[in-house]
């Protein structure tokens, strides 16, 4: 997801020419859709659809995604097969000020992969219990899907892509498998993606420090967005880089330090590293 956002931003920032969607070949885990099939479908149905028709199609696709993923979340959570449920043992240890990184501990079958701040984000959801917490986490991430789509649409519109529900339907269709996998697995990628998307929109509106704060917060939750630091340095967006540093400090150190203690935060961070 982060690499898709990087690609969108590079295209928009350099004002590249829009690519005719009819010649695109969509390659993803869902398979390959041949351009000739897209041309036939587009000529017969899609070109004649009104904006209201695209709106209805958007609502139907989103509702289908939500219904499908909710059913899967309920089933997998009851079986303990999601990352969200597996991480409950780690947040319990966190609240007891124990180590959450296994490092050979036979009583902890899987090492927690992220910095302690991410575990703190999950604490209120885990407090609800396995199934209610999973559903609440799922609902929160469904809202993040809307945020990511809206932010990406704004960036595309700034790059000259015609506005309208057709664009949002295309965005949702191209990202459908990515969203479904994260929603059903209970992972943290949509939260990270929401922060990155918000940061890129802020950067587009020249709010560099705010953009850096969002991207720095995303880096704390998952390391992948650190790639944007290279982009910001290349573009000489120094205020954004200062914002990244501030986000790293506040979300990675000050916030968890205030909640669980600075000494314990330092121990966990060193153990994670």
FINU-176137 format. One record per residue (C-alpha): residue number from 0; residue in one letter; y, x, z negated. Coordinates in Angstrom, 2 decimals. Each point is the difference from the previous one (the first is absolute). Layout:
REM FINU-176137
+-------+-------+---------+---------+---------+
: marpa : vexpa :      c2 :      c1 :      c3 :
+-------+-------+---------+---------+---------+
:   NUM :     A :       Y :       X :       Z :
...
+-------+-------+---------+---------+---------+
REM end
This chain:
REM FINU-176137
+-------+-------+---------+---------+---------+
: marpa : vexpa :      c2 :      c1 :      c3 :
+-------+-------+---------+---------+---------+
:     0 :     X :    0.00 :    0.00 :    0.00 :
:     1 :     X :    2.44 :    2.78 :   -0.92 :
:     2 :     X :   -0.61 :    1.74 :    3.33 :
:     3 :     X :    0.76 :   -3.26 :    1.86 :
:     4 :     X :    3.32 :   -0.24 :   -1.84 :
:     5 :     X :    0.75 :    3.63 :    0.85 :
:     6 :     X :   -0.63 :   -0.74 :    3.67 :
:     7 :     X :    2.24 :   -3.08 :   -0.10 :
:     8 :     X :    2.80 :    1.97 :   -1.64 :
:     9 :     X :   -0.16 :    2.94 :    2.44 :
:    10 :     X :    0.21 :   -2.41 :    2.94 :
:    11 :     X :    2.95 :   -1.92 :   -1.44 :
:    12 :     X :    1.90 :    3.03 :   -1.26 :
:    13 :     X :   -0.11 :    1.67 :    3.38 :
:    14 :     X :    0.63 :   -3.26 :    1.90 :
:    15 :     X :   -3.09 :    0.35 :    2.17 :
:    16 :     X :   -0.55 :   -2.56 :    2.71 :
:    17 :     X :   -2.07 :   -3.02 :   -0.98 :
:    18 :     X :   -3.57 :   -0.03 :    1.27 :
:    19 :     X :   -1.16 :   -3.02 :    1.92 :
:    20 :     X :   -2.46 :   -1.69 :   -2.39 :
:    21 :     X :   -2.14 :   -1.11 :    2.92 :
:    22 :     X :   -1.08 :    3.53 :    0.75 :
:    23 :     X :   -0.80 :    0.90 :   -3.60 :
:    24 :     X :   -3.57 :    0.63 :   -0.96 :
:    25 :     X :   -0.55 :   -0.88 :   -3.62 :
:    26 :     X :   -2.54 :    2.35 :   -1.51 :
:    27 :     X :   -0.91 :   -0.62 :   -3.58 :
:    28 :     X :   -3.00 :   -0.73 :   -2.16 :
:    29 :     X :   -0.01 :   -3.49 :    1.49 :
:    30 :     X :   -0.98 :    1.50 :    3.37 :
:    31 :     X :    1.72 :    0.46 :    3.34 :
:    32 :     X :    1.87 :   -2.79 :    1.77 :
:    33 :     X :    0.18 :    0.78 :    3.70 :
:    34 :     X :    3.42 :   -0.38 :    1.61 :
:    35 :     X :   -1.35 :   -2.20 :    2.79 :
:    36 :     X :   -1.21 :   -2.55 :   -2.56 :
:    37 :     X :    3.40 :    0.08 :   -1.70 :
:    38 :     X :    1.71 :   -0.53 :    3.36 :
:    39 :     X :   -2.13 :   -3.03 :    0.81 :
:    40 :     X :    0.56 :   -1.53 :   -3.44 :
:    41 :     X :    3.72 :    0.73 :    0.09 :
:    42 :     X :    0.54 :   -1.54 :    3.43 :
:    43 :     X :   -1.92 :   -3.15 :   -0.79 :
:    44 :     X :    1.02 :   -0.78 :   -3.57 :
:    45 :     X :    2.31 :    2.40 :   -1.78 :
:    46 :     X :    2.91 :    0.12 :    2.44 :
:    47 :     X :    0.31 :   -3.79 :   -0.05 :
:    48 :     X :    0.05 :   -0.33 :   -3.81 :
:    49 :     X :    3.24 :   -1.06 :   -1.65 :
:    50 :     X :    1.40 :    1.70 :   -3.08 :
:    51 :     X :   -1.30 :   -2.94 :   -2.05 :
:    52 :     X :   -3.47 :    0.61 :    1.42 :
:    53 :     X :    0.14 :    3.65 :   -1.04 :
:    54 :     X :    1.13 :   -1.06 :   -3.47 :
:    55 :     X :   -3.00 :   -2.31 :   -0.34 :
:    56 :     X :   -2.30 :    2.75 :    1.24 :
:    57 :     X :    1.49 :    2.43 :   -2.52 :
:    58 :     X :   -0.56 :   -2.42 :   -2.88 :
:    59 :     X :   -3.59 :   -0.64 :    1.14 :
:    60 :     X :   -0.86 :    3.71 :    0.26 :
:    61 :     X :    1.56 :    0.77 :   -3.38 :
:    62 :     X :   -1.73 :   -2.99 :   -1.64 :
:    63 :     X :   -3.33 :    1.07 :    1.51 :
:    64 :     X :    0.47 :    3.53 :   -1.30 :
:    65 :     X :    0.89 :   -1.25 :   -3.49 :
:    66 :     X :   -2.91 :   -2.46 :   -0.21 :
:    67 :     X :   -2.52 :    2.52 :    1.31 :
:    68 :     X :    1.13 :    2.82 :   -2.27 :
:    69 :     X :    0.26 :   -2.22 :   -3.10 :
:    70 :     X :   -3.58 :   -1.17 :    0.41 :
:    71 :     X :   -1.13 :    3.61 :    0.41 :
:    72 :     X :    2.03 :    1.16 :   -3.00 :
:    73 :     X :   -1.52 :   -2.68 :   -2.24 :
:    74 :     X :   -3.55 :    0.88 :    1.08 :
:    75 :     X :    0.40 :    3.81 :   -0.16 :
:    76 :     X :    1.83 :   -0.16 :   -3.33 :
:    77 :     X :   -2.80 :   -2.04 :   -1.56 :
:    78 :     X :   -2.41 :    2.71 :    1.18 :
:    79 :     X :    2.24 :    2.85 :   -1.20 :
:    80 :     X :    0.23 :    1.41 :    3.53 :
:    81 :     X :    3.76 :    0.51 :    0.35 :
:    82 :     X :    2.14 :    3.00 :   -0.86 :
:    83 :     X :    2.13 :   -2.26 :   -2.19 :
:    84 :     X :   -2.97 :   -0.89 :   -2.24 :
:    85 :     X :   -1.35 :    3.55 :   -0.08 :
:    86 :     X :    3.36 :    1.29 :   -1.20 :
:    87 :     X :    0.02 :   -2.30 :   -3.04 :
:    88 :     X :   -1.95 :    2.61 :   -1.97 :
:    89 :     X :    2.69 :    2.56 :    0.81 :
:    90 :     X :    2.90 :   -2.16 :   -1.16 :
:    91 :     X :   -1.90 :   -0.74 :   -3.23 :
:    92 :     X :   -0.26 :    3.75 :   -0.58 :
:    93 :     X :    3.67 :    0.38 :    0.86 :
:    94 :     X :    1.04 :   -2.48 :   -2.68 :
:    95 :     X :   -2.15 :    1.88 :   -2.52 :
:    96 :     X :    1.66 :    3.28 :    1.02 :
:    97 :     X :   -3.26 :    1.45 :    1.31 :
:    98 :     X :   -0.56 :    2.02 :    3.16 :
:    99 :     X :   -0.33 :   -2.19 :    3.12 :
:   100 :     X :   -1.20 :    2.82 :    2.27 :
:   101 :     X :   -3.73 :    0.48 :   -0.40 :
:   102 :     X :   -0.37 :    3.72 :    0.83 :
:   103 :     X :   -3.75 :   -0.14 :   -0.64 :
:   104 :     X :    0.10 :   -2.68 :   -2.70 :
:   105 :     X :   -3.32 :   -1.86 :    0.38 :
:   106 :     X :    1.41 :   -3.05 :   -1.81 :
:   107 :     X :    2.60 :   -0.49 :    2.73 :
:   108 :     X :   -1.78 :   -0.41 :    3.34 :
:   109 :     X :    2.99 :    0.36 :    2.33 :
:   110 :     X :    3.13 :    2.10 :   -0.35 :
:   111 :     X :    3.31 :   -1.84 :    0.18 :
:   112 :     X :    1.65 :    1.13 :    3.26 :
:   113 :     X :    3.72 :   -0.49 :   -0.70 :
:   114 :     X :    2.69 :    1.12 :   -2.40 :
:   115 :     X :    0.24 :   -1.94 :   -3.31 :
:   116 :     X :    2.99 :   -2.03 :    1.21 :
:   117 :     X :   -2.28 :   -1.96 :    2.35 :
:   118 :     X :   -2.32 :   -0.81 :   -2.88 :
:   119 :     X :    2.99 :   -1.28 :   -1.98 :
:   120 :     X :    0.88 :   -2.32 :    2.89 :
:   121 :     X :   -3.50 :   -1.49 :   -0.24 :
:   122 :     X :    0.04 :   -0.47 :   -3.79 :
:   123 :     X :    1.64 :   -3.50 :   -0.03 :
:   124 :     X :   -2.36 :   -1.19 :    2.73 :
:   125 :     X :   -3.06 :    1.39 :   -1.79 :
:   126 :     X :    1.15 :   -1.72 :   -3.19 :
:   127 :     X :   -0.70 :   -3.34 :    1.69 :
:   128 :     X :   -3.69 :    0.81 :    0.41 :
:   129 :     X :   -2.14 :    0.99 :    2.96 :
:   130 :     X :    0.15 :   -3.19 :    2.07 :
:   131 :     X :    3.48 :   -1.38 :   -0.94 :
:   132 :     X :    1.46 :    3.50 :    0.27 :
:   133 :     X :   -1.59 :    0.55 :    3.40 :
:   134 :     X :    1.46 :   -3.27 :    1.29 :
:   135 :     X :    3.45 :    0.85 :   -1.42 :
:   136 :     X :   -0.16 :    3.48 :    1.59 :
:   137 :     X :   -1.07 :   -1.60 :    3.29 :
:   138 :     X :    2.93 :   -2.47 :   -0.11 :
:   139 :     X :    2.45 :    2.82 :   -0.74 :
:   140 :     X :   -1.27 :    1.95 :    2.99 :
:   141 :     X :    0.17 :   -3.05 :    2.27 :
:   142 :     X :    3.72 :   -0.08 :   -0.82 :
:   143 :     X :    0.16 :    3.69 :    0.90 :
:   144 :     X :   -1.50 :   -0.78 :    3.41 :
:   145 :     X :    3.00 :   -2.28 :    0.61 :
:   146 :     X :    2.36 :    2.77 :   -1.13 :
:   147 :     X :   -1.63 :    2.56 :    2.33 :
:   148 :     X :    0.09 :   -2.36 :    2.98 :
:   149 :     X :    3.64 :   -0.94 :   -0.63 :
:   150 :     X :    1.04 :    3.65 :   -0.41 :
:   151 :     X :   -1.84 :    1.10 :    3.15 :
:   152 :     X :    1.52 :   -2.91 :    1.95 :
:   153 :     X :    3.47 :    1.13 :   -1.05 :
:   154 :     X :   -0.70 :    3.52 :    1.23 :
:   155 :     X :   -1.42 :   -1.25 :    3.28 :
:   156 :     X :    2.96 :   -2.34 :    0.48 :
:   157 :     X :    2.36 :    2.93 :   -0.55 :
:   158 :     X :   -1.87 :    1.86 :    2.73 :
:   159 :     X :    0.54 :   -2.76 :    2.54 :
:   160 :     X :   -3.19 :   -2.04 :   -0.33 :
:   161 :     X :    0.90 :   -3.68 :    0.58 :
:   162 :     X :    0.08 :   -1.94 :   -3.30 :
:   163 :     X :   -2.14 :   -3.05 :   -0.60 :
:   164 :     X :   -3.31 :   -1.10 :   -1.43 :
:   165 :     X :   -1.85 :    1.55 :    2.95 :
:   166 :     X :    0.86 :    3.45 :   -1.33 :
:   167 :     X :   -1.23 :   -0.81 :   -3.52 :
:   168 :     X :   -3.26 :   -1.43 :    1.37 :
:   169 :     X :   -0.54 :    3.22 :    1.96 :
:   170 :     X :    0.67 :    2.09 :   -3.13 :
:   171 :     X :   -2.43 :   -2.06 :   -2.09 :
:   172 :     X :   -2.69 :    0.08 :    2.69 :
:   173 :     X :    0.24 :    3.77 :    0.43 :
:   174 :     X :   -0.16 :    0.58 :   -3.76 :
:   175 :     X :   -2.42 :   -2.80 :   -0.85 :
:   176 :     X :   -3.00 :    2.21 :   -0.72 :
:   177 :     X :    2.04 :    2.42 :   -2.13 :
:   178 :     X :    1.35 :   -2.85 :   -2.13 :
:   179 :     X :   -3.39 :   -1.67 :   -0.39 :
:   180 :     X :   -1.73 :    3.21 :   -1.13 :
:   181 :     X :    2.60 :    0.75 :   -2.66 :
:   182 :     X :    0.22 :   -3.59 :   -1.25 :
:   183 :     X :   -3.76 :   -0.33 :   -0.40 :
:   184 :     X :   -0.59 :    3.43 :   -1.52 :
:   185 :     X :    2.73 :   -0.28 :   -2.63 :
:   186 :     X :    1.53 :    3.34 :    0.92 :
:   187 :     X :    3.62 :    1.18 :   -0.36 :
:   188 :     X :    0.91 :    0.68 :    3.64 :
:   189 :     X :    2.05 :   -3.17 :    0.52 :
:   190 :     X :    2.18 :    0.81 :   -3.01 :
:   191 :     X :    0.58 :    3.48 :    1.39 :
:   192 :     X :    0.60 :   -1.44 :    3.46 :
:   193 :     X :    2.52 :   -2.51 :   -1.37 :
:   194 :     X :    2.00 :    2.79 :   -1.66 :
:   195 :     X :   -0.09 :    2.11 :    3.17 :
:   196 :     X :    1.06 :   -2.94 :    2.17 :
:   197 :     X :    2.87 :   -0.81 :   -2.34 :
:   198 :     X :    1.02 :    3.64 :   -0.03 :
:   199 :     X :    0.09 :    0.19 :    3.79 :
:   200 :     X :    2.12 :   -3.16 :    0.25 :
:   201 :     X :    2.41 :    1.45 :   -2.56 :
:   202 :     X :    0.14 :    3.21 :    2.03 :
:   203 :     X :    0.77 :   -2.02 :    3.12 :
:   204 :     X :    2.99 :   -1.55 :   -1.79 :
:   205 :     X :    1.22 :    3.46 :   -1.12 :
:   206 :     X :   -0.92 :   -0.62 :   -3.64 :
:   207 :     X :   -1.57 :    3.42 :   -0.24 :
:   208 :     X :   -0.26 :    0.36 :   -3.78 :
:   209 :     X :   -1.65 :   -3.43 :   -0.38 :
:   210 :     X :   -2.37 :    0.89 :    2.81 :
:   211 :     X :   -0.92 :    3.23 :   -1.75 :
:   212 :     X :   -0.63 :   -1.84 :   -3.28 :
:   213 :     X :   -2.44 :   -2.36 :    1.70 :
:   214 :     X :   -1.82 :    2.77 :    1.86 :
:   215 :     X :   -0.12 :    2.19 :   -3.12 :
:   216 :     X :   -1.53 :   -2.90 :   -1.95 :
:   217 :     X :   -2.59 :   -0.46 :    2.74 :
:   218 :     X :   -0.91 :    3.69 :   -0.17 :
:   219 :     X :   -0.69 :   -0.32 :   -3.73 :
:   220 :     X :   -2.38 :   -2.89 :    0.63 :
:   221 :     X :   -1.78 :    1.73 :    2.88 :
:   222 :     X :    0.67 :    3.43 :    1.48 :
:   223 :     X :   -0.14 :   -0.97 :    3.69 :
:   224 :     X :    3.72 :   -1.00 :    0.37 :
:   225 :     X :    0.98 :    3.60 :   -0.78 :
:   226 :     X :   -0.06 :    0.38 :    3.80 :
:   227 :     X :    3.35 :   -1.79 :    0.05 :
:   228 :     X :    1.55 :    2.90 :   -1.90 :
:   229 :     X :   -0.55 :    2.14 :    3.09 :
:   230 :     X :    1.64 :   -2.65 :    2.18 :
:   231 :     X :    3.02 :   -0.32 :   -2.31 :
:   232 :     X :    0.40 :    3.79 :   -0.07 :
:   233 :     X :   -0.24 :    0.14 :    3.79 :
:   234 :     X :    2.72 :   -2.66 :    0.29 :
:   235 :     X :    2.08 :    1.73 :   -2.70 :
:   236 :     X :    0.24 :   -3.15 :   -2.10 :
:   237 :     X :    0.79 :    1.93 :   -3.16 :
:   238 :     X :    1.00 :   -3.00 :   -2.12 :
:   239 :     X :   -3.33 :   -1.60 :    0.82 :
:   240 :     X :   -1.79 :    3.16 :   -1.12 :
:   241 :     X :    1.96 :   -0.08 :   -3.26 :
:   242 :     X :   -1.13 :   -3.62 :   -0.37 :
:   243 :     X :   -3.62 :    1.07 :    0.55 :
:   244 :     X :    0.34 :    2.57 :   -2.79 :
:   245 :     X :    1.57 :   -2.63 :   -2.26 :
:   246 :     X :   -2.80 :   -2.46 :    0.79 :
:   247 :     X :   -2.64 :    2.61 :   -0.77 :
:   248 :     X :    1.66 :    0.82 :   -3.30 :
:   249 :     X :    0.62 :   -3.57 :   -1.13 :
:   250 :     X :   -3.25 :   -1.63 :    1.10 :
:   251 :     X :   -2.25 :    3.01 :   -0.44 :
:   252 :     X :    1.31 :    1.29 :   -3.32 :
:   253 :     X :    2.68 :   -2.00 :   -1.81 :
:   254 :     X :   -1.52 :   -3.50 :    0.39 :
:   255 :     X :   -3.55 :    0.90 :   -1.09 :
:   256 :     X :    1.42 :    2.28 :   -2.67 :
:   257 :     X :    1.90 :   -2.88 :   -1.56 :
:   258 :     X :   -3.06 :   -2.26 :    0.17 :
:   259 :     X :   -2.84 :    2.28 :   -1.11 :
:   260 :     X :    1.77 :    3.10 :   -1.29 :
:   261 :     X :    1.21 :    3.12 :    1.77 :
:   262 :     X :   -2.66 :    2.27 :   -1.46 :
:   263 :     X :   -2.83 :   -2.28 :    1.11 :
:   264 :     X :    1.62 :   -0.42 :    3.43 :
:   265 :     X :    0.18 :    3.78 :    0.39 :
:   266 :     X :   -3.66 :    0.35 :   -0.98 :
:   267 :     X :   -1.09 :   -2.63 :    2.53 :
:   268 :     X :    2.14 :    1.43 :    2.79 :
:   269 :     X :   -1.38 :    3.51 :   -0.53 :
:   270 :     X :   -3.55 :   -1.36 :   -0.17 :
:   271 :     X :    0.53 :   -1.97 :    3.24 :
:   272 :     X :    1.38 :    3.08 :    1.74 :
+-------+-------+---------+---------+---------+
REM end
